[in-house]
Amino acid sequence: MTYTVEEKKHIISELILMAHADNVLKNEEVSFIISVGKRMELEASEVIEMIKHPEELETVVPKKFAKRILHFHRMMLMMHIDGHVDELELQLLHSVALQYGFRKSTVDSLLATMLKYPHGEIPPSELMQIHAVNSN
């Protein structure tokens, strides 16, 4: 999937906001964000600056449904990366789900399915299936 530079920054911004949601920024979260940034060909120094200044970040809902699904899954992985899901992280996740047009039943199904897989990485086909079932 291709992204503009602005889309990449918005994706990283939402991951950073999720990492900050519980008011505790952990090394695993920073490493994950930098890793996603590298895969998106963003400079690590730029990503680190974004992490240091979350108050300056902007987020935009991806226009394409497939991009929303993929990015929402990244946010769920971010939420689980430190081994603890905080209530504030869940609140943010549900808020983003509403903005993305995802039903609560979709989020609940995704969260339950994540528990079945190591590191919560739901296979793409199953991820799409969950969204298809819950959007009809």
CNS distance restraints for C-alpha pairs under 8 A (distance, minus, plus):
assign (resid   1 and name CA) (resid  67 and name CA) 7.95 0.50 0.50
assign (resid   3 and name CA) (resid   7 and name CA) 5.72 0.50 0.50
assign (resid   3 and name CA) (resid   8 and name CA) 6.17 0.50 0.50
assign (resid   4 and name CA) (resid   8 and name CA) 6.29 0.50 0.50
assign (resid   5 and name CA) (resid   9 and name CA) 6.30 0.50 0.50
assign (resid   6 and name CA) (resid  10 and name CA) 6.22 0.50 0.50
assign (resid   7 and name CA) (resid  11 and name CA) 6.19 0.50 0.50
assign (resid   7 and name CA) (resid  60 and name CA) 7.95 0.50 0.50
assign (resid   7 and name CA) (resid  62 and name CA) 7.61 0.50 0.50
assign (resid   8 and name CA) (resid  12 and name CA) 6.28 0.50 0.50
assign (resid   8 and name CA) (resid  37 and name CA) 7.75 0.50 0.50
assign (resid   8 and name CA) (resid  40 and name CA) 6.59 0.50 0.50
assign (resid   8 and name CA) (resid  42 and name CA) 7.83 0.50 0.50
assign (resid   9 and name CA) (resid  13 and name CA) 5.94 0.50 0.50
assign (resid  10 and name CA) (resid  14 and name CA) 6.29 0.50 0.50
assign (resid  10 and name CA) (resid  57 and name CA) 7.89 0.50 0.50
assign (resid  10 and name CA) (resid  58 and name CA) 6.36 0.50 0.50
assign (resid  10 and name CA) (resid  59 and name CA) 5.00 0.50 0.50
assign (resid  10 and name CA) (resid  60 and name CA) 6.18 0.50 0.50
assign (resid  11 and name CA) (resid  15 and name CA) 6.43 0.50 0.50
assign (resid  11 and name CA) (resid  59 and name CA) 7.46 0.50 0.50
assign (resid  11 and name CA) (resid  71 and name CA) 6.91 0.50 0.50
assign (resid  12 and name CA) (resid  16 and name CA) 6.14 0.50 0.50
assign (resid  12 and name CA) (resid  33 and name CA) 6.71 0.50 0.50
assign (resid  12 and name CA) (resid  36 and name CA) 7.57 0.50 0.50
assign (resid  12 and name CA) (resid  37 and name CA) 6.73 0.50 0.50
assign (resid  12 and name CA) (resid  47 and name CA) 7.56 0.50 0.50
assign (resid  13 and name CA) (resid  17 and name CA) 6.19 0.50 0.50
assign (resid  13 and name CA) (resid  50 and name CA) 7.28 0.50 0.50
assign (resid  13 and name CA) (resid  54 and name CA) 7.58 0.50 0.50
assign (resid  13 and name CA) (resid  57 and name CA) 5.77 0.50 0.50
assign (resid  13 and name CA) (resid  58 and name CA) 6.58 0.50 0.50
assign (resid  13 and name CA) (resid  59 and name CA) 6.32 0.50 0.50
assign (resid  14 and name CA) (resid  18 and name CA) 6.15 0.50 0.50
assign (resid  14 and name CA) (resid  59 and name CA) 6.25 0.50 0.50
assign (resid  14 and name CA) (resid  75 and name CA) 7.42 0.50 0.50
assign (resid  15 and name CA) (resid  19 and name CA) 6.18 0.50 0.50
assign (resid  15 and name CA) (resid  33 and name CA) 6.66 0.50 0.50
assign (resid  15 and name CA) (resid  74 and name CA) 7.61 0.50 0.50
assign (resid  15 and name CA) (resid  75 and name CA) 5.83 0.50 0.50
assign (resid  15 and name CA) (resid  78 and name CA) 6.66 0.50 0.50
assign (resid  16 and name CA) (resid  20 and name CA) 6.21 0.50 0.50
assign (resid  16 and name CA) (resid  33 and name CA) 7.06 0.50 0.50
assign (resid  16 and name CA) (resid  50 and name CA) 7.79 0.50 0.50
assign (resid  16 and name CA) (resid  51 and name CA) 6.07 0.50 0.50
assign (resid  16 and name CA) (resid  54 and name CA) 6.92 0.50 0.50
assign (resid  17 and name CA) (resid  21 and name CA) 5.97 0.50 0.50
assign (resid  17 and name CA) (resid  54 and name CA) 6.67 0.50 0.50
assign (resid  18 and name CA) (resid  22 and name CA) 7.89 0.50 0.50
assign (resid  18 and name CA) (resid  75 and name CA) 6.89 0.50 0.50
assign (resid  18 and name CA) (resid  78 and name CA) 6.98 0.50 0.50
assign (resid  18 and name CA) (resid  79 and name CA) 6.63 0.50 0.50
assign (resid  18 and name CA) (resid  89 and name CA) 6.30 0.50 0.50
assign (resid  18 and name CA) (resid  92 and name CA) 7.06 0.50 0.50
assign (resid  18 and name CA) (resid  93 and name CA) 7.90 0.50 0.50
assign (resid  19 and name CA) (resid  23 and name CA) 7.95 0.50 0.50
assign (resid  19 and name CA) (resid  24 and name CA) 7.53 0.50 0.50
assign (resid  19 and name CA) (resid  25 and name CA) 5.99 0.50 0.50
assign (resid  19 and name CA) (resid  26 and name CA) 7.83 0.50 0.50
assign (resid  19 and name CA) (resid  29 and name CA) 6.11 0.50 0.50
assign (resid  19 and name CA) (resid  30 and name CA) 7.92 0.50 0.50
assign (resid  19 and name CA) (resid  78 and name CA) 6.80 0.50 0.50
assign (resid  19 and name CA) (resid  79 and name CA) 7.01 0.50 0.50
assign (resid  20 and name CA) (resid  24 and name CA) 6.15 0.50 0.50
assign (resid  20 and name CA) (resid  25 and name CA) 5.78 0.50 0.50
assign (resid  21 and name CA) (resid  88 and name CA) 5.83 0.50 0.50
assign (resid  21 and name CA) (resid  89 and name CA) 5.39 0.50 0.50
assign (resid  21 and name CA) (resid  92 and name CA) 7.23 0.50 0.50
assign (resid  22 and name CA) (resid  86 and name CA) 6.20 0.50 0.50
assign (resid  22 and name CA) (resid  87 and name CA) 7.85 0.50 0.50
assign (resid  22 and name CA) (resid  88 and name CA) 5.67 0.50 0.50
assign (resid  22 and name CA) (resid  89 and name CA) 6.15 0.50 0.50
assign (resid  25 and name CA) (resid  29 and name CA) 6.72 0.50 0.50
assign (resid  25 and name CA) (resid  30 and name CA) 7.32 0.50 0.50
assign (resid  26 and name CA) (resid  30 and name CA) 6.50 0.50 0.50
assign (resid  26 and name CA) (resid  82 and name CA) 7.15 0.50 0.50
assign (resid  27 and name CA) (resid  31 and name CA) 6.09 0.50 0.50
assign (resid  28 and name CA) (resid  32 and name CA) 6.11 0.50 0.50
assign (resid  28 and name CA) (resid  81 and name CA) 6.51 0.50 0.50
assign (resid  28 and name CA) (resid  82 and name CA) 6.17 0.50 0.50
assign (resid  29 and name CA) (resid  33 and name CA) 6.20 0.50 0.50
assign (resid  29 and name CA) (resid  78 and name CA) 6.57 0.50 0.50
assign (resid  29 and name CA) (resid  81 and name CA) 6.47 0.50 0.50
assign (resid  29 and name CA) (resid  82 and name CA) 6.86 0.50 0.50
assign (resid  30 and name CA) (resid  34 and name CA) 6.15 0.50 0.50
assign (resid  30 and name CA) (resid  51 and name CA) 7.85 0.50 0.50
assign (resid  31 and name CA) (resid  35 and name CA) 6.00 0.50 0.50
assign (resid  32 and name CA) (resid  36 and name CA) 6.20 0.50 0.50
assign (resid  32 and name CA) (resid  78 and name CA) 7.29 0.50 0.50
assign (resid  32 and name CA) (resid  81 and name CA) 7.97 0.50 0.50
assign (resid  33 and name CA) (resid  37 and name CA) 6.11 0.50 0.50
assign (resid  33 and name CA) (resid  47 and name CA) 7.69 0.50 0.50
assign (resid  34 and name CA) (resid  38 and name CA) 6.13 0.50 0.50
assign (resid  34 and name CA) (resid  44 and name CA) 6.04 0.50 0.50
assign (resid  34 and name CA) (resid  47 and name CA) 6.36 0.50 0.50
assign (resid  34 and name CA) (resid  48 and name CA) 7.46 0.50 0.50
assign (resid  35 and name CA) (resid  39 and name CA) 6.31 0.50 0.50
assign (resid  36 and name CA) (resid  40 and name CA) 6.25 0.50 0.50
assign (resid  37 and name CA) (resid  41 and name CA) 6.19 0.50 0.50
assign (resid  37 and name CA) (resid  42 and name CA) 5.08 0.50 0.50
assign (resid  37 and name CA) (resid  43 and name CA) 7.14 0.50 0.50
assign (resid  37 and name CA) (resid  44 and name CA) 6.91 0.50 0.50
assign (resid  37 and name CA) (resid  47 and name CA) 6.67 0.50 0.50
assign (resid  38 and name CA) (resid  42 and name CA) 5.44 0.50 0.50
assign (resid  38 and name CA) (resid  43 and name CA) 6.67 0.50 0.50
assign (resid  38 and name CA) (resid  44 and name CA) 6.74 0.50 0.50
assign (resid  42 and name CA) (resid  46 and name CA) 7.03 0.50 0.50
assign (resid  42 and name CA) (resid  47 and name CA) 7.05 0.50 0.50
assign (resid  43 and name CA) (resid  47 and name CA) 6.46 0.50 0.50
assign (resid  44 and name CA) (resid  48 and name CA) 6.08 0.50 0.50
assign (resid  45 and name CA) (resid  49 and name CA) 6.25 0.50 0.50
assign (resid  46 and name CA) (resid  50 and name CA) 6.34 0.50 0.50
assign (resid  47 and name CA) (resid  51 and name CA) 6.25 0.50 0.50
assign (resid  48 and name CA) (resid  52 and name CA) 6.25 0.50 0.50
assign (resid  49 and name CA) (resid  53 and name CA) 6.36 0.50 0.50
assign (resid  50 and name CA) (resid  54 and name CA) 6.14 0.50 0.50
assign (resid  50 and name CA) (resid  56 and name CA) 7.81 0.50 0.50
assign (resid  50 and name CA) (resid  57 and name CA) 7.16 0.50 0.50
assign (resid  53 and name CA) (resid  57 and name CA) 7.36 0.50 0.50
assign (resid  61 and name CA) (resid  68 and name CA) 7.28 0.50 0.50
assign (resid  61 and name CA) (resid  99 and name CA) 6.99 0.50 0.50
assign (resid  61 and name CA) (resid 100 and name CA) 6.32 0.50 0.50
assign (resid  62 and name CA) (resid  67 and name CA) 6.11 0.50 0.50
assign (resid  62 and name CA) (resid  68 and name CA) 5.55 0.50 0.50
assign (resid  62 and name CA) (resid 100 and name CA) 7.86 0.50 0.50
assign (resid  63 and name CA) (resid  67 and name CA) 7.51 0.50 0.50
assign (resid  63 and name CA) (resid  68 and name CA) 7.49 0.50 0.50
assign (resid  64 and name CA) (resid  68 and name CA) 6.45 0.50 0.50
assign (resid  65 and name CA) (resid  69 and name CA) 6.30 0.50 0.50
assign (resid  66 and name CA) (resid  70 and name CA) 6.23 0.50 0.50
assign (resid  67 and name CA) (resid  71 and name CA) 5.96 0.50 0.50
assign (resid  68 and name CA) (resid  72 and name CA) 5.87 0.50 0.50
assign (resid  68 and name CA) (resid 100 and name CA) 6.55 0.50 0.50
assign (resid  69 and name CA) (resid  73 and name CA) 6.28 0.50 0.50
assign (resid  69 and name CA) (resid 127 and name CA) 7.92 0.50 0.50
assign (resid  69 and name CA) (resid 128 and name CA) 7.78 0.50 0.50
assign (resid  69 and name CA) (resid 131 and name CA) 7.90 0.50 0.50
assign (resid  70 and name CA) (resid  74 and name CA) 6.44 0.50 0.50
assign (resid  71 and name CA) (resid  75 and name CA) 6.32 0.50 0.50
assign (resid  72 and name CA) (resid  76 and name CA) 6.31 0.50 0.50
assign (resid  72 and name CA) (resid  97 and name CA) 7.65 0.50 0.50
assign (resid  73 and name CA) (resid  77 and name CA) 6.22 0.50 0.50
assign (resid  74 and name CA) (resid  78 and name CA) 6.17 0.50 0.50
assign (resid  75 and name CA) (resid  79 and name CA) 6.18 0.50 0.50
assign (resid  75 and name CA) (resid  93 and name CA) 7.50 0.50 0.50
assign (resid  76 and name CA) (resid  80 and name CA) 6.40 0.50 0.50
assign (resid  76 and name CA) (resid  93 and name CA) 7.45 0.50 0.50
assign (resid  76 and name CA) (resid 111 and name CA) 7.88 0.50 0.50
assign (resid  77 and name CA) (resid  81 and name CA) 5.92 0.50 0.50
assign (resid  77 and name CA) (resid 119 and name CA) 7.59 0.50 0.50
assign (resid  77 and name CA) (resid 120 and name CA) 6.44 0.50 0.50
assign (resid  77 and name CA) (resid 121 and name CA) 7.26 0.50 0.50
assign (resid  78 and name CA) (resid  82 and name CA) 7.91 0.50 0.50
assign (resid  79 and name CA) (resid  84 and name CA) 7.73 0.50 0.50
assign (resid  79 and name CA) (resid  85 and name CA) 6.14 0.50 0.50
assign (resid  79 and name CA) (resid  89 and name CA) 6.44 0.50 0.50
assign (resid  80 and name CA) (resid  84 and name CA) 6.11 0.50 0.50
assign (resid  80 and name CA) (resid  85 and name CA) 5.97 0.50 0.50
assign (resid  80 and name CA) (resid 119 and name CA) 7.83 0.50 0.50
assign (resid  80 and name CA) (resid 120 and name CA) 7.52 0.50 0.50
assign (resid  81 and name CA) (resid 119 and name CA) 7.54 0.50 0.50
assign (resid  85 and name CA) (resid  89 and name CA) 6.56 0.50 0.50
assign (resid  85 and name CA) (resid  90 and name CA) 7.14 0.50 0.50
assign (resid  86 and name CA) (resid  90 and name CA) 6.47 0.50 0.50
assign (resid  87 and name CA) (resid  91 and name CA) 6.20 0.50 0.50
assign (resid  88 and name CA) (resid  92 and name CA) 6.26 0.50 0.50
assign (resid  89 and name CA) (resid  93 and name CA) 6.12 0.50 0.50
assign (resid  90 and name CA) (resid  94 and name CA) 6.17 0.50 0.50
assign (resid  91 and name CA) (resid  95 and name CA) 6.15 0.50 0.50
assign (resid  92 and name CA) (resid  96 and name CA) 6.15 0.50 0.50
assign (resid  93 and name CA) (resid  97 and name CA) 6.13 0.50 0.50
assign (resid  94 and name CA) (resid  98 and name CA) 6.34 0.50 0.50
assign (resid  94 and name CA) (resid 104 and name CA) 7.29 0.50 0.50
assign (resid  94 and name CA) (resid 107 and name CA) 7.40 0.50 0.50
assign (resid  95 and name CA) (resid  99 and name CA) 6.48 0.50 0.50
assign (resid  96 and name CA) (resid 100 and name CA) 6.10 0.50 0.50
assign (resid  97 and name CA) (resid 101 and name CA) 6.10 0.50 0.50
assign (resid  97 and name CA) (resid 102 and name CA) 4.94 0.50 0.50
assign (resid  97 and name CA) (resid 103 and name CA) 7.01 0.50 0.50
assign (resid  97 and name CA) (resid 104 and name CA) 7.60 0.50 0.50
assign (resid  97 and name CA) (resid 107 and name CA) 7.29 0.50 0.50
assign (resid  98 and name CA) (resid 102 and name CA) 5.67 0.50 0.50
assign (resid  98 and name CA) (resid 103 and name CA) 6.96 0.50 0.50
assign (resid 102 and name CA) (resid 106 and name CA) 6.33 0.50 0.50
assign (resid 102 and name CA) (resid 107 and name CA) 7.22 0.50 0.50
assign (resid 102 and name CA) (resid 135 and name CA) 7.53 0.50 0.50
assign (resid 103 and name CA) (resid 107 and name CA) 6.65 0.50 0.50
assign (resid 103 and name CA) (resid 134 and name CA) 7.21 0.50 0.50
assign (resid 103 and name CA) (resid 135 and name CA) 7.36 0.50 0.50
assign (resid 104 and name CA) (resid 108 and name CA) 6.11 0.50 0.50
assign (resid 105 and name CA) (resid 109 and name CA) 6.04 0.50 0.50
assign (resid 105 and name CA) (resid 134 and name CA) 6.68 0.50 0.50
assign (resid 106 and name CA) (resid 110 and name CA) 6.10 0.50 0.50
assign (resid 106 and name CA) (resid 130 and name CA) 6.78 0.50 0.50
assign (resid 106 and name CA) (resid 131 and name CA) 6.34 0.50 0.50
assign (resid 106 and name CA) (resid 134 and name CA) 5.46 0.50 0.50
assign (resid 106 and name CA) (resid 135 and name CA) 7.74 0.50 0.50
assign (resid 107 and name CA) (resid 111 and name CA) 6.08 0.50 0.50
assign (resid 108 and name CA) (resid 112 and name CA) 6.21 0.50 0.50
assign (resid 109 and name CA) (resid 113 and name CA) 6.07 0.50 0.50
assign (resid 109 and name CA) (resid 130 and name CA) 7.10 0.50 0.50
assign (resid 110 and name CA) (resid 114 and name CA) 6.09 0.50 0.50
assign (resid 110 and name CA) (resid 127 and name CA) 7.61 0.50 0.50
assign (resid 110 and name CA) (resid 130 and name CA) 7.10 0.50 0.50
assign (resid 111 and name CA) (resid 115 and name CA) 6.90 0.50 0.50
assign (resid 112 and name CA) (resid 116 and name CA) 7.46 0.50 0.50
assign (resid 113 and name CA) (resid 117 and name CA) 7.40 0.50 0.50
assign (resid 113 and name CA) (resid 120 and name CA) 7.86 0.50 0.50
assign (resid 113 and name CA) (resid 122 and name CA) 7.11 0.50 0.50
assign (resid 114 and name CA) (resid 119 and name CA) 7.84 0.50 0.50
assign (resid 114 and name CA) (resid 120 and name CA) 4.24 0.50 0.50
assign (resid 114 and name CA) (resid 121 and name CA) 6.43 0.50 0.50
assign (resid 114 and name CA) (resid 122 and name CA) 5.98 0.50 0.50
assign (resid 115 and name CA) (resid 120 and name CA) 5.94 0.50 0.50
assign (resid 116 and name CA) (resid 120 and name CA) 7.14 0.50 0.50
assign (resid 117 and name CA) (resid 121 and name CA) 5.96 0.50 0.50
assign (resid 117 and name CA) (resid 122 and name CA) 6.49 0.50 0.50
assign (resid 122 and name CA) (resid 126 and name CA) 6.56 0.50 0.50
assign (resid 122 and name CA) (resid 127 and name CA) 6.03 0.50 0.50
assign (resid 123 and name CA) (resid 127 and name CA) 6.14 0.50 0.50
assign (resid 124 and name CA) (resid 128 and name CA) 6.17 0.50 0.50
assign (resid 125 and name CA) (resid 129 and name CA) 6.16 0.50 0.50
assign (resid 126 and name CA) (resid 130 and name CA) 6.16 0.50 0.50
assign (resid 127 and name CA) (resid 131 and name CA) 6.53 0.50 0.50
assign (resid 128 and name CA) (resid 132 and name CA) 6.08 0.50 0.50
assign (resid 129 and name CA) (resid 133 and name CA) 6.10 0.50 0.50
assign (resid 130 and name CA) (resid 134 and name CA) 6.16 0.50 0.50
assign (resid 131 and name CA) (resid 135 and name CA) 5.89 0.50 0.50
assign (resid 132 and name CA) (resid 136 and name CA) 6.70 0.50 0.50
